[in-house]
Amino acid sequence: LVEGNGQAGVFALGDQASVSAEGAVVRGGNPTAAGDGGGGVVVEDQAAFAATDCLVEDNFHAGMSAAEASQIELQNCAIRQTKAPPGGGQAAGAGGWSGSTLVVKGSLLDQNSSNGLFASGNGTVMTVAASLVRNTVQEPGIDAGFGMNFQDGSQAVVSGSVAEGNTHTGIAVLDSGTVAQLEDCVVSGTLPGQSEWGGKGVEVSSGAALEMQRSLVVGNTRGGL
């Protein structure tokens, strides 16, 4: 059990850092008064983290984050109730930035703030298989509540997965150079939240590209695509 830490529950830094966890619980991150820190697992500067059968809950900023060409691999994990920073802004259950790689298999992302899964930046790649992303929360004044949010040139492959009951958008593919593939997926029950444009099942905009096969988009408030 890793509980109540400040900067991060688990922090891996540098290309020589490789961390594995099985059956661990990381929860209750404690940010500073200025709103810094409080993340669950932070992996940076080409480090690697692999988790199996782990629970990450009740943290701030991100349940798990990878940046600067780092790697995260999740198998049969749950990330839930990640909260936005105390000073405001977005959060994510699991997110990748700046050329990082995330692999999410057989996992649950539930009741996270702003984004269940998030990928941003050229070279950032996310692979999601047999996972459930649901009930993402929209914070007051923040135009986000995405189940999955791929943007700014990232790449994503999602297969056999479900995005349901999220707020604002079930799956978003945004910005020029962003490419996503959906296969055998379900996107359902997206809620509108605070935005008049909310409630979309799948959004593709600003020059992004989506290839979708054998997938169902149904029961979303503002339409499927």
Residue pairs with C-beta under 8 A, 6 or more apart in sequence:
1 24
1 25
1 27
2 9
2 10
2 24
2 25
2 26
2 27
3 9
3 25
3 26
3 27
3 28
4 28
4 29
4 30
5 29
5 30
6 29
6 30
6 31
6 32
6 37
6 38
7 36
7 37
7 38
7 39
7 42
8 29
8 37
8 38
8 39
8 40
8 41
8 42
9 26
9 27
9 29
9 39
9 40
9 41
9 56
9 59
10 19
10 21
10 26
10 40
10 41
10 42
10 49
11 41
11 42
12 18
12 19
12 41
12 42
12 43
12 44
12 47
12 48
12 49
12 70
13 43
13 44
13 45
13 47
14 45
14 46
14 47
15 45
15 46
15 47
17 47
17 48
18 47
18 48
18 49
19 43
19 47
19 48
19 49
19 50
20 49
20 50
20 51
20 52
21 49
21 50
21 51
21 52
21 54
22 51
22 52
22 53
22 54
23 52
23 53
23 54
24 51
24 54
24 55
25 54
25 55
25 56
25 57
26 40
26 41
26 54
26 55
26 56
26 57
26 59
27 40
27 55
27 56
27 57
27 58
27 59
28 58
28 59
29 37
29 38
29 39
29 40
29 58
29 59
29 60
29 61
30 37
30 38
31 37
31 38
31 60
31 61
31 85
31 86
32 38
34 87
35 60
35 85
35 86
35 87
35 88
36 85
37 60
37 61
38 59
38 60
38 61
38 85
39 59
39 60
39 61
39 62
39 63
39 64
39 65
40 56
40 57
40 59
40 62
40 63
40 64
40 79
40 82
41 49
41 51
41 56
41 63
41 64
41 65
41 72
42 62
42 65
43 49
43 64
43 65
43 66
43 67
43 70
43 71
43 72
43 100
44 66
44 67
44 68
44 70
45 67
45 68
45 69
45 70
46 68
46 69
46 70
47 70
47 71
48 70
48 71
48 72
48 73
49 64
49 66
49 70
49 71
49 72
49 73
50 72
50 73
50 74
50 75
51 64
51 72
51 73
51 74
51 75
51 77
52 74
52 75
52 76
52 77
53 75
53 76
53 77
54 74
54 77
54 78
55 77
55 78
55 80
56 63
56 64
56 77
56 78
56 79
56 80
56 82
57 63
57 78
57 79
57 80
57 81
57 82
58 80
58 81
58 82
58 83
59 82
59 83
60 82
60 83
60 84
60 85
60 86
60 91
61 82
61 84
61 85
61 91
61 92
62 82
62 91
62 92
62 93
62 94
62 95
63 79
63 80
63 82
63 92
63 93
63 94
63 112
64 72
64 74
64 79
64 93
64 94
64 95
65 92
65 94
65 95
65 96
65 97
66 72
66 95
66 96
66 97
66 100
66 101
66 102
67 96
67 97
67 98
67 100
68 97
68 98
68 99
68 100
69 98
69 99
69 100
69 123
70 100
70 101
71 100
71 101
71 102
71 103
72 94
72 96
72 100
72 101
72 102
72 103
73 102
73 103
73 105
74 94
74 102
74 103
74 104
74 105
74 107
75 105
75 106
75 107
76 105
76 106
76 107
77 107
77 108
78 107
78 108
78 109
78 110
79 93
79 94
79 107
79 108
79 109
79 110
79 112
80 93
80 108
80 109
80 110
80 111
80 112
81 110
81 111
81 112
82 91
82 92
82 93
82 112
82 113
83 91
83 113
84 90
84 91
84 113
84 114
84 139
84 142
85 91
88 139
88 141
88 142
89 142
90 113
90 114
90 115
90 139
90 142
90 144
91 112
91 113
91 114
91 115
92 112
92 113
92 114
92 115
92 116
92 117
92 118
92 149
93 109
93 110
93 112
93 115
93 116
93 117
93 118
93 133
93 136
94 102
94 104
94 109
94 116
94 117
94 118
95 102
95 115
95 117
95 118
95 119
95 120
96 102
96 118
96 119
96 120
96 121
96 124
96 125
96 126
96 154
97 119
97 120
97 121
97 124
98 121
98 123
98 124
99 121
99 122
99 123
99 124
100 123
100 124
100 125
101 124
101 125
101 126
102 117
102 119
102 125
102 126
102 127
103 126
103 127
104 117
104 126
104 127
104 128
104 129
104 131
105 128
105 129
105 130
105 131
106 129
106 130
106 131
107 131
107 132
108 131
108 132
108 134
109 116
109 117
109 131
109 132
109 133
109 134
109 136
109 147
110 116
110 132
110 133
110 134
110 135
111 134
111 135
111 136
111 137
112 136
112 137
113 136
113 137
113 139
114 136
114 137
114 138
114 139
114 142
114 144
114 145
114 146
115 136
115 144
115 146
115 148
115 149
116 133
116 134
116 136
116 146
116 147
116 148
116 163
116 166
117 126
117 128
117 133
117 147
117 148
117 149
118 146
118 148
118 149
118 150
119 125
119 126
119 149
119 150
119 151
119 154
119 155
119 156
120 150
120 151
120 152
120 154
121 152
121 153
121 154
122 152
122 153
122 154
122 177
123 153
124 153
124 154
124 155
125 154
125 155
125 156
126 150
126 154
126 155
126 156
126 157
127 156
127 157
127 158
128 148
128 156
128 157
128 158
128 159
128 161
129 158
129 159
129 160
129 161
130 159
130 160
130 161
131 161
131 162
132 161
132 162
132 164
133 147
133 148
133 161
133 162
133 163
133 164
133 166
134 147
134 162
134 163
134 164
134 165
134 166
135 164
135 165
135 166
136 145
136 146
136 147
136 166
136 167
136 168
137 145
137 167
138 144
138 145
138 167
138 168
138 193
138 194
138 195
138 198
140 194
141 194
143 168
143 194
143 195
144 168
145 166
145 167
145 168
145 169
145 191
145 193
145 198
146 166
146 168
146 169
146 170
146 171
146 172
147 163
147 164
147 166
147 169
147 170
147 171
147 187
147 190
148 156
148 158
148 163
148 170
148 171
148 172
149 169
149 171
149 172
149 174
150 156
150 171
150 172
150 173
150 174
150 178
150 180
150 208
151 172
151 173
151 174
151 175
151 178
151 208
152 174
152 175
152 177
152 178
153 175
153 176
153 177
153 178
154 178
155 178
155 179
155 180
156 173
156 179
156 180
156 181
157 180
157 181
157 183
158 171
158 180
158 181
158 182
158 183
158 185
159 182
159 183
159 184
159 185
160 183
160 184
160 185
161 185
161 186
162 185
162 186
162 187
162 188
163 170
163 171
163 185
163 186
163 187
163 188
163 190
164 170
164 186
164 187
164 188
164 189
165 188
165 189
165 190
165 191
166 189
166 190
166 191
167 190
167 191
167 192
167 193
167 198
168 190
168 191
168 192
168 193
168 195
168 198
168 199
168 200
169 190
169 198
169 200
169 201
169 202
169 203
170 187
170 188
170 190
170 200
170 201
170 202
170 217
170 220
171 180
171 182
171 187
171 201
171 202
171 203
172 202
172 203
173 179
173 180
173 202
173 203
173 204
173 205
173 208
173 209
173 210
174 203
174 204
174 205
174 206
174 208
175 206
175 207
175 208
176 206
176 207
176 208
177 207
177 208
178 207
178 208
178 209
179 208
179 209
179 210
179 211
180 208
180 209
180 210
180 211
181 210
181 211
181 212
181 213
182 202
182 210
182 211
182 212
182 213
182 215
183 212
183 213
183 214
183 215
184 213
184 214
184 215
185 212
185 215
185 216
186 215
186 216
186 217
186 218
187 201
187 202
187 215
187 216
187 217
187 218
187 220
187 224
188 201
188 216
188 217
188 218
188 219
188 220
189 219
189 220
190 198
190 199
190 200
190 201
190 220
190 221
190 222
191 198
191 199
191 221
192 198
192 199
192 221
192 222
193 199
197 222
198 221
198 222
199 220
199 221
199 222
199 223
200 220
200 221
200 222
200 223
200 224
200 225
201 217
201 218
201 220
201 223
201 224
201 225
202 210
202 212
202 217
202 224
202 225
203 225
204 210
204 225
217 224
217 225
218 224
